[in-house]
């Protein structure tokens, strides 16, 4: 798995469904580091381990939307919203949910200010 997308769908997403945080650190993280994660490593990665959403929405989200997020939106995100995320639900789920809605909402700055 070289690109973040396939790795997220095959390794990261299944891992997220099972354990969420720990899976992100073990399986998904390495995949994210190669493809989607320059911004995730700066802010989003630590935030994912703690709460997830704030850094994802600020810095990580842009990187996710460019590279990794297409995979996340198609494969990973539905799984994340369904069951994978008891750990992420503390903070990360809301942030991930907003990333999911971003494609449909034209006013990004207003929705960002709300948080």
C-alpha positions, 0 to 999 in steps of 0.5 A: 500500500503506497498511496493513502487511499487504498491503504485507508480503504483496506488497512485503515478503514477496517482498523478504524471500524474495529478499534478507532484510535489504536488502529489509527496508530497501528495500521492507518497511521503508516498509510496516512503518513505516506499518502494523505498525511503531511498536515495530519502529522503536523496537527491532525495526528496528535489531535486524532489520538486525543480528540481528533476534530479541532486539528482535523478541521483546521489543518488536517482537513485540507490535506485530507480533502486533497489526498486522503479524503476522497478515500475517507469520504467513500470508504472510511467515513461511512464506517467512521460514522457508523461504528468505528469510532467510539474513541473518535466520537468524543471529539473527532466524529463531529469534525469528521462529520463536518468534513463530510458535509464540506463538499456540499456546503459552499460557505466553509468559513462560516461553518468553521467559525461556529466551532 
